[in-house]
Each structure stands twice: as C-alpha cells, then as structure tokens.
Amino acid sequence: MTSFAPDSIVLNRKLPLWYQVSQSLRASILGRSPQDPLRLPTEEQLAGHYGVSVLTMRQALKELEDEGLITRHRRRGTFIEPDARRGSPVRLLGSVDAIVAQQSGMTTELLEHGKSAVPSELAEHFPALDEVAAYHRLRSDERTGEPTNHARNYVRPELAAHIDPSDLVRWPMTKVLRDVVGADISRITDTVEARLADPETARLLQVPLLSPILHYTGLAYDGEGRVLDAAVIHYRGDRFSFSVTLEAT
C-alpha cells in the first residue's frame, strides 16, 4: 500500500525535535492533496525521513494523535484522519514550521492580487519601497464552508515575481516563499490583538458588524533583517485562540 510522503525539514537544534517534527508533519497533512494516500509511513521510516530517533518520532506522532489529525492501529499502521477538525489551537515554540502549520488546513480562495502602494501602517517595514505585491485570500472551514479568516499579504516585488498565484490556494504564503521561491526566512514576529469587525471583515467572515475578531500581523524577516512578507489576518473571534509556550534555557 502506498504511503503518504511528508515534506522534509531542516531541524533547529535549539528547539525540541519532537515539536519541530510534529509541526512539519502537521503542515504536510493539512496541505495534502485529496488524492494523496491516508496511510503514513512506519515510525521507523518517518524517523529516518526526519533524521530523528524512533522515540522522538513517537512523541511527535502522539502530539498529532492527541489533536485528532491521525489515528494509530496496532499491526495496521497510522492513518491521517480525513474528517479531523482543522480549527485547533497551535502551540508556538518559535519555529517557522509552526507558522506554516498554523496557516494550513483551510479551503482558500484567492480574492485578488496585484501591485499595491505600501499601506501606511506597514511603511516602516518596507523602507525605500513605494510599491509591493498584495494578495488577498479568504479561508473557510473545509467541512462546513464557513469563512474563518481573511488575509492580506504584502510581499517584496522581487519575490512576488517568482510566486505562482495558484500555489497560494493550496499552501500558506510562508511555505510558498520558503519552499517554492527559496526565500531565506530567518525569523517571524507575530502580533495578535482584539479588534471589532469593520464592514469588509463582517461581510467576508459573515459576522455582525463590530463583533470581536482577532487581528494578527506577522512579519517574515530574512537574515539581513529585511521584511520579506507582511501578513495581516482577521480571524473570527469564535473560532481561534493562540497559545505561546516559552521554554527555559
């Protein structure tokens, strides 16, 4: 029987290996195509794929099993749960793969894309640039079709020239920039705050005007400290929560 083929990952030794592996595998599962097989490789095969011990792989799989993304059966193997709810909170320990996993698993519609003036609230992050490429997407629950968030990404023009808009229907912008375009994303900073739904957000997310939403801003930096992508996302307040864990060193 053919097994699902997860993406690869370059591990950061400063973060828990099981966590990085679980988030990479989570993103692969949520970003899979409908025709991809549901059976996962064995623990030993997955451990070899990620370059970790079987014990580490087992811990990563338990994380996904607890979330309900996979089911494990003695002597039969481990399988992706196709009807698992995609709205579960994601624990963020600091890896780019956690951000990719957080953004994965929704039905995505690309509403519009093209050149745009740099928004005034983001101007400080794009010095010397008058224009960026803008992408506006609406994400919905795979099962119910209920809109959950809408996102605008503002990307440096030299990177946008290598983006195929159709990739943004399947994958998060972070994954497209890193794995398709080959951008060097060294860190991402997140800001989440409570706001009230403006008319556009209320219409797109099908919520009452001025109802609570989560306003997220994510800045992706390269190794030289330049902002490559600024993501501004409005989440339905009744569908999302964010949890951050700080590990003692």
C-alpha positions in Angstrom: 0.0 0.0 0.0 1.3 3.4 -0.9 2.1 5.7 2.0 1.7 9.5 2.3 5.0 11.3 1.6 5.6 14.2 4.1 7.7 17.3 3.4 11.3 17.5 4.6 12.5 19.9 7.3 15.9 21.3 8.4 15.9 20.9 12.2 16.9 23.6 14.6 18.8 22.1 17.5 17.7 24.9 19.8 14.1 23.8 19.8 12.6 20.4 20.8 13.0 18.0 18.0 9.7 16.2 18.6 7.9 19.6 18.4 9.5 20.6 15.1 8.8 17.2 13.5 5.2 17.3 14.7 4.6 20.7 13.2 6.3 19.9 9.9 4.2 16.7 9.6 1.1 18.6 10.6 1.6 21.1 7.9 2.2 18.3 5.3 -1.0 16.6 6.4 -3.1 19.8 6.3 -1.7 20.8 2.9 -2.1 17.4 1.3 -4.0 16.9 -2.0 -7.3 14.9 -1.9 -5.7 12.2 -3.9 -2.8 11.7 -1.5 -2.9 8.4 0.4 -4.0 8.4 4.1 -1.6 5.8 5.4 1.6 7.2 7.0 4.9 5.5 6.7 6.0 3.5 9.7 7.6 5.1 12.8 11.0 3.8 11.7 10.6 5.2 8.2 9.4 8.6 9.4 12.3 8.7 11.9 14.7 8.1 9.1 13.0 10.7 6.9 13.3 13.4 9.6 16.7 12.2 10.9 15.5 11.7 14.5 15.2 8.7 16.9 12.1 6.5 16.9 11.4 7.7 20.4 11.3 11.4 19.2 9.1 10.4 16.2 6.7 8.5 18.6 6.4 11.7 20.7 5.7 13.8 17.6 3.0 11.3 16.4 1.4 11.4 19.9 1.0 15.1 19.6 -0.9 14.7 16.3 -2.9 11.8 17.6 -4.0 13.9 20.6 -5.1 16.7 18.2 -7.1 14.2 16.3 -5.2 14.5 13.0 -4.1 10.9 12.9 -5.3 7.5 14.2 -3.0 4.7 15.1 -3.9 1.0 14.9 -1.8 -1.9 16.2 -0.5 -4.0 13.3 -2.4 -1.9 10.8 -0.4 1.3 10.9 -1.0 5.0 11.3 -3.6 6.9 9.2 -4.5 10.5 8.5 -8.0 11.3 9.8 -9.6 13.0 6.8 -12.5 14.5 8.8 -10.4 15.9 11.7 -11.4 19.5 12.7 -8.8 22.0 11.4 -9.5 24.8 13.9 -7.5 23.5 16.9 -5.1 25.9 18.6 -1.4 25.6 17.7 1.3 25.8 20.3 4.0 28.2 19.1 7.6 27.5 20.3 9.3 29.6 17.7 9.8 27.6 14.5 8.8 28.7 11.0 7.2 25.3 10.6 4.8 26.1 13.4 3.7 29.2 11.5 3.2 27.1 8.3 1.1 24.6 10.3 -0.9 27.3 11.9 -1.9 28.7 8.5 -2.6 25.3 6.9 -5.7 23.2 6.6 -8.3 25.6 5.3 -10.1 25.9 1.9 -8.6 29.0 0.4 -9.9 31.4 -2.2 -7.6 33.9 -3.8 -9.8 37.0 -4.0 -7.4 39.4 -5.7 -3.7 40.0 -6.3 -1.6 42.7 -7.9 0.6 45.7 -7.2 -0.3 47.9 -4.3 1.0 51.0 -2.5 2.7 50.2 0.8 0.0 50.6 3.5 0.8 53.4 5.8 0.7 51.2 8.9 3.4 48.9 7.3 5.6 51.7 5.7 8.2 51.4 8.4 8.8 47.8 7.5 9.4 48.5 3.8 11.7 51.5 3.7 12.6 52.8 0.3 9.7 50.8 -1.3 6.7 52.7 -2.6 5.0 49.6 -4.0 4.6 45.9 -3.0 2.7 42.9 -4.3 -0.5 42.3 -2.5 -2.5 39.1 -2.2 -6.0 38.9 -0.6 -7.3 35.5 0.4 -10.4 34.1 2.2 -10.1 30.9 4.1 -13.1 28.7 5.0 -13.7 25.5 7.0 -13.2 22.5 4.7 -16.3 20.7 6.0 -18.9 23.5 6.6 -17.8 26.1 4.2 -18.0 28.7 7.0 -15.5 31.5 6.5 -12.9 31.6 9.3 -10.4 34.4 8.3 -9.3 36.7 5.5 -5.7 37.5 5.0 -3.7 40.2 3.1 0.0 39.6 2.4 2.3 42.3 1.2 5.4 40.9 -0.4 8.6 42.4 -1.8 8.3 42.8 -5.6 11.4 40.8 -6.4 10.0 37.8 -4.5 6.5 38.2 -5.9 7.9 37.8 -9.4 8.5 34.1 -8.6 5.1 33.4 -7.0 2.5 31.4 -8.9 -0.8 32.6 -7.5 -2.3 29.1 -7.9 0.1 27.9 -5.2 -1.5 30.3 -2.7 -4.8 28.4 -3.0 -3.1 25.2 -1.7 -0.3 26.5 0.6 0.3 29.3 3.1 2.4 32.2 1.9 5.2 31.3 4.4 5.5 27.9 2.8 5.4 29.3 -0.8 8.1 31.8 0.0 10.4 29.4 1.8 9.9 26.1 -0.1 8.9 27.3 -3.6 10.5 30.7 -4.1 13.5 29.8 -1.9 13.4 32.9 0.3 15.7 32.9 3.3 13.2 33.3 6.2 15.2 33.6 9.4 12.5 34.7 11.8 8.9 35.7 12.1 7.4 38.0 14.6 3.7 37.8 15.5 1.3 40.4 17.0 -2.2 39.4 17.9 -4.8 41.9 19.3 -8.5 42.1 19.8 -10.5 44.4 17.4 -14.0 44.9 16.2 -15.1 43.8 12.8 -15.2 46.6 10.2 -17.7 46.4 7.3 -15.4 44.4 5.0 -14.4 41.9 7.6 -18.0 41.5 8.8 -19.1 40.8 5.2 -16.3 38.4 4.4 -16.5 36.4 7.7 -20.3 36.6 7.9 -20.3 38.0 11.4 -22.2 41.0 12.8 -20.6 44.5 12.3 -18.4 45.4 15.3 -18.3 41.9 16.7 -15.0 40.8 18.3 -12.2 39.5 15.9 -8.6 38.6 16.3 -6.3 40.9 14.3 -3.0 39.2 13.5 0.1 40.8 12.0 3.1 38.6 11.0 6.4 39.9 9.7 8.8 37.5 8.0 12.4 38.6 8.0 15.5 37.4 6.1 19.0 37.0 7.6 19.8 40.7 6.9 16.8 41.9 8.9 14.6 42.9 5.9 10.9 42.2 5.9 10.1 39.9 3.1 6.4 39.5 3.8 3.9 41.3 6.0 0.7 39.3 6.7 -2.4 41.0 8.1 -5.1 38.4 9.0 -8.5 38.9 10.6 -9.8 35.8 12.4 -13.3 35.1 13.6 -13.1 35.5 17.4 -15.3 32.5 18.0 -13.1 30.1 16.0 -9.5 30.7 17.0 -7.2 31.0 20.0 -3.4 31.4 20.2 -1.1 29.8 22.7 2.6 30.6 23.2 4.9 28.4 25.2 8.3 29.7 26.4 10.9 27.1 27.1 13.5 27.8 29.9 17.1 27.5 28.6 
